Amino acid sequence: MKLVFPADQAVIAQGLVAAAREMGVKLIRSAYSPVVREASDCAAALLDRHGNVVAQAELIPMQLGSIGATFKPCAKLFPPETLVEGDFYINNDPYHGGQHLPDVFLFSPIFLDGALIGFAATVAHHLDLGGGAPGLNPQASDVHQEGLIIPPSKYNHARDWSGGPLERLIRANIRVPTQTIGDFNAQFAANFCGAERLRALCAKFGPGTVDAAMAELLDYSERRMRRAIAQAPDGVYYGADAVDDDGIGDQPLPVHATVTIAGDSVHVDFAGTSDQVATNVNCPFASTVATALTVVKSVLTSPDIPFNEGSMRPVTVAAPYGCILNPKPPAPVRARLTSSYRAYNAVMKAMAQAVPDKVIATGFDTTEAICLSHLGPDGYRISLEIFGGGYGAGPEQDGCDAVDSPMSNCGNVPVEALDLEYDFFRVSAYGLRQGSGGPGRSRGGLGLIRHYEILADDVTFATYSDRFRLAPQGLFGGEPGQCAATRVKRGNQIIDLPSKCSFALRKGDVLMIETGGGGGYGAPESPGAA
Amino acid sequence: MRVGIEVGGTFTDLVAVEGGEVRIAKVPSVPARPDEGAMAVLKAAGLAMEDIDDLVHGSTVAINAVLERKGAKTAFLVTKGFRDLLALQRHNRRQIYDLFYAKPVPVVGQRDTFEIDERTGPDGGIVKALDTQALDGALAQALGCGGYEAVAVCLLNGYANPAHEQAVAAWLKAHFPDLAVTCSSDVTREFREYERASTTTIAAYVQPVNKAYIDRLADSLRAAGFTGRFSIMQSNGGRLPAAASAGNAVGALFSGPAAGVKGAIRQAALAGYRDIVTLDMGGTSTDVCLVNDAQADLTSETEVDGLPIRVPALDIVSVGAGGGSIVWIDDGGMLRVGPRSAGASPGPACYERGGVEATVTDAHMIRGAIRAQAFLGGAMRVDRDAAARAFEPLARHFDMSLEDIADSAVRVADANIVRAIELVSTERGRDPRDYVLVPYGGAGPLHAVRVAEALGIATIVVPPNAGVLSAFGLLAADFAQYDTMTRRVAVDAQAPGRVRKIYAEMAARARAAFAAAGIDAEPAITFTLEMRYVGQAFEVQVPLESEALEGLRADDLAARFADVHIQGYGFGGADYGACEIMSFRVGALAPPGELPALREAEPSQTGAACKIFDGGEWRCGALAQRAGIRNAGGQPGPALVEDATSTAFIPGGWHATIDLHDNLVIERLDLP
C-alpha cells in the first residue's frame, strides 16, 4: 500500500474528521426535528469507496457503528460500482442494520472525474414517520404499527426527490410533512457538503494519497483501540441487570453479559438474556453493538481516538437471535434504548471486575420519553422531550446530576421555548430531585423533577421509561439510587402511572415527572478508604 | 496623543500615536493587580500624562473574576419552581464518553438562589401576579443575613415583559440600597431561560469587581495628571466611556481578542481590503475572525468556563494552536500538535526556562524561521540547541532529520489554523478565496502564507507592529452599544409594520442609552433580525439597512432570509416554507474621531541572507526589514521580514511589498 508522509497523514486525517463534524453541525443547526436539533440524535460520516466509515461526527454514542451497519445491506443489493451521480441509498429498517424507524440513513456516493471516491452519510431521528400514533406509538405490537419502513434501497435525487415519487410517497405517510421533509433536505445538504470537502481534499493531495490516508486512518484507530484494550487484565467477566417489565406484564426482563478480554480484543456475549417481547422495548442488533462499543470505548480508551470502522475491529458482539437484544421481525423496537441501557449496565458491571477504577456505578441510565400531543384546529401539535437522571458515582467523584443518559445526549427544551410553541400545557416546575442519588463514598447523581400544568382537554400523554421498579444498584458497597415515578394530580387525586403507557389528560391536571438517581460507589461509612 | 493599553496574561502592551509618530512599550503584566501594569507601561513609554487626549484600555479583569471565581457574593432570584435552573443547565454533556463527567460550575450556588411566586407569559401577559409584600418575609430575611454584595434577577419570560423584574428591582432598592442589582431584562432580552440566567448571574457577579477596578485605575490616572477621555474596550469590538463600562462588566469579558480584530480591520481597510480573515496567533491559542465589508460579525453564543453568555461579542473562533503548542506523537503513531501548550511558563524549550517538550516555536528555530539574535527584536534570549534537543526523540521515531520533523510539525500547526479559518468561512458558506488574510500576534505572520496557500487565499496583509496590534486596535474602536430583544413575528402582511414599530422603539432606546453613557455623538444605527423557518430551533442573522424599512414588504423579508439560509446551509428558498423573526438586535455606533496612522515603530535597515528549511529542503533567503523592502521596491520569497514584535515568513512563489501605510503586503506570484 502507498505510504503517506506523516504530515500529510495528519493533515488529511484532520480534514476528514473536520468534514464529518461540519456535516453534523449543519444538520443540527438547520433541522426541524427537536430530537435532532436539541438532542443531537443524528450522525454524519465520510466513508471510503468500499463503504467503511472513515470519520464520523461524534454526536451521540447510540450511533456508533450504525452507519456501517445500514450501508452494507444497501451495497449488497445495489453494488457501489453501479451507482451514478445523484444516486443515493436510503434505509431505516431495524431488521436490515437499522436502529428504529425514525432514524433514516441517507448515503450519497461521491465522484471525482467520474470515479467513485467515497460516500457521505447522515442519519437523523425524524419527528414523525407515520405509524399508529403521532411521534410515538407505545401500543404498537409490531414494527409495522411504528411507522413507514424504508428497506435498503437506491434512488436518484433528481428523479425521485424534490417532488419526485419517493418524496411524495413519504410525504403522504407522515403527519408533519413540512418539518420531516425539511429534515430530509437538511440531511441531503449535509451530504453534499461532505462530498465537496472530500473532493477538495482529493484535488489537493491526489485521490490516491487520500485513499491511502483513509486506509491508514482505519488502521490507526484500530491500533489505538487495541493498545488500550491490551492494558486491561485478561479474563472472563460477568454482569447482569434487568428491564422493569415489558409494559404489559410485571415480570423483569433480565439481561446478561459475558465479557471476555483476551489480549488486545474484547468479546461481549449476551447469552441468557430475556426472549424478545411483544412491546417496543426490543433492541435491534445494531443498537446492541453500539451499546457494547460505547462501554468499551468509555471505560478503556482515550476519547480522542477518532471513531471509525477500524476502531470497531477489536470488539465483537454476539446475542442470541430472538432475544430482546437481537429480535426477530416483526417485533416493535421504538423504545430500544430501554433494553440497550440494561445491556450497557450489564457490560459495565462486568468491566467493573476487570478495571474497578475506570468504571462508574449503575445510573438511572434510562431514556425517559415524554410525548404530549393535541389535535387542535391547525392540526397536530406534538411535543417530545427526552429526560435522563443521575449518573452512577465514580471512584473519586459523585455522579453527575440531572443529565441525559450515557448512550444519548439530549439537551432539554427551554421552558420559554415550550411556552412560545405550545398553548395546551405549561411547565410549572423543573428542578433537581433531592435525596435521589444513592449514598456511598461517592454519591450517585440526582434525578430531576418536571411538572406540566395541562391547559386543554384531550391532551394525549405517551411515555416510555424504566427503573420504576428496579433501582440502579451501587458499586463496591455504594447504595442504590431512587426509582423514577410519573404521577398525575387531578383535583385532590394522585394517579400513579406505569413506566410505559399512554394516558388521556384533562385541563387542570398536573403531570409530575420524577426521574431516578444514580447508584453510589464505595461504602458510605468509610470516606477515603480504598 | 492617543494611547491604547492592552493587558494580556504575560505582557502589558502600549501603543501611542500622535501625528506620524508611534511609540510602543511592553512590560510584564502584574496578574494580581493589572492596573499597576497599566501604570507601569505608561511610565516605561515615558509619556507625559497631560499630553494624552484619548486613552483606551482593555483588560482581562472581568473574565479572570469568573475564571478564578473571585467575583462578588451574589444572590439569584428566580421564578417559583425553577430554583435549580443554574444547576440543571441544558441536560446534555460536552464530553459524551466521559463517565466522570461534571457540569460547568455556576457562579451562584443553590443556597444563594431564592424563588419568587410569579409568572409572566410568553406574550408578556401576566399569568400569576407578583405580590411584592410577600417578599418582605423570608426573602428579606435571607438577603439581609446572607452577606451579599450583588443580586441577579432573572424571571421566566422576563424578556417579553420586564415589569415583574423591575418591580423586584425597585423592592430591592428600597429595602437593600447597598446591593448592586442586575436584572436579566437589562442585560439581554432574549428567550431561553438558562442562558439568560447564566448571563445575568455572571453580570451581577463580576459587576462590583469590574467597577472597583475601573474606579481605581481612573483614580491613579487622574492622580498622575491625566485629564483626557478614558474608555474601556468591549467584547463587541466597540468601546464605552469608563464610567459607563463600570456599570456593564459582562460586556467587556472578551475585549482582548476584539481589540486585535478592530486593529486588523482598520489597517487592512487603509490598504483597500474590506473582506478579510484575521489571524491572531499567540503563545497558547489562535483566534480567527471573518470580516465582511470591514464589519466583523457579532454572535450572542459565547461562553466562559462552560457558562453561556448571551451578550453580543465579535464572532471570534479560538483554537488551541499557538507558538507554545506541544508537538508529540500519540499512541497510534500520529504526529500531533497541541492542544496542550507550554504556555508562557515554562514556555518552549528554546526559552530555557524549564520547558523540555518540543513546541511550534522550537520548530521554527530549527528550521531557521526564528533567529535567536532577532527574537522579539533581540530583547529575549532563545537557544537553538535546546530546541534541537527537544525535537530529537521525535526525529528518531519517524527516522527523519531534525529539520524534516520540525518542518512537518509546522505543517500540522498550519493545518490546525486552516481548520479554525474553515470554521468561520466554509462552515458558514463563505469561500476563503474571496478574503485577504491579516495575521498578527507574535506568531501569526510566520504561518500566514502557508495557511493562505492551503485555503487558496492570494493576498496577505501584515500590519506594522503586528505583535502589538491589539493595543492599536483599542484606538480604532468605535463607541458602540448593542441591544437584543426576542419578539416573535411571523413573516406575513403585518410583519413590515411590526418590524418598523420595533425598530423605532429599539432605536430610540439605543439613542437614549448612548446619551446616558455619556457619549456626545449622534450614533449610526444598525439593525439585525434573527430569523428561522417555522419549526427550526436556531436562527440566522439577517441584516436590514434602516433605509430599507420604509418600503419593506413581507416577501422582501422572506427573500433576504432565504439568501442567508441558503448561504449557510445549502438549502431553502423564499417559497421553501413559512419563516419567522425571533429576535431583533440594534446597534448604536459612533466613531471616536480621526485616527492617526500606525507606522512601523523603529527605523529599519536592510539585512543579510538567511537559511530556512521549507518544503523539504534548505533554501537561501533574504533577511529583510520593511524599510529595505520599500527602498528596493519589493522582495521576492524566500525571505524573512523581521521587526521588533514579530517575524513574517515569505516562501518562494510569493512576493512582498510595503504599501503607503507600512503594511507588508504579500501576494502569490501567478504561475504561467
Interface residues (C-beta under 8 A of the other chain):
Chain A: F5 P6 A7 Q9 A10 V11 A13 Q14 G15 A18 E22 V25 K26 I28 R29 S30 A31 Y32 P34 R37 E38 A39 S40 E58 L59 I60 P61 T178 Q179 G182 N185 A186 F188 A189 F192 C193 R197 K204 Y220 S221 R223 R224 R227 A228 T294 K297 S298 V299 S302 P303 D304 I305 K358 V359 I360 F387 G388 Y391 G394 E396 Q397 C400 D401 A402 V403 D404 P406 N409 C410 G411 N412 P414 V415 E416 A417 D419 L420 R426 S428 A429 Y430 G431 L432 L448 H451
Chain B: K80 G81 F82 R83 D84 L85 A87 L88 R90 H91 N92 R93 Q95 I96 Y97 D98 L99 F100 Y101 A102 K103 Q110 G121 P122 V127 L156 N157 Y159 F191 R192 E193 Y194 E195 D330 D331 G332 G333 M334 L335 R336 F398 M400 D407 S408 A409 R411 V412 A415 N416 R419 E422 T426 E427 A454 R488 Y533 G535 Q536 A537 F538 H565 G568 Y569 G570 F571 G577
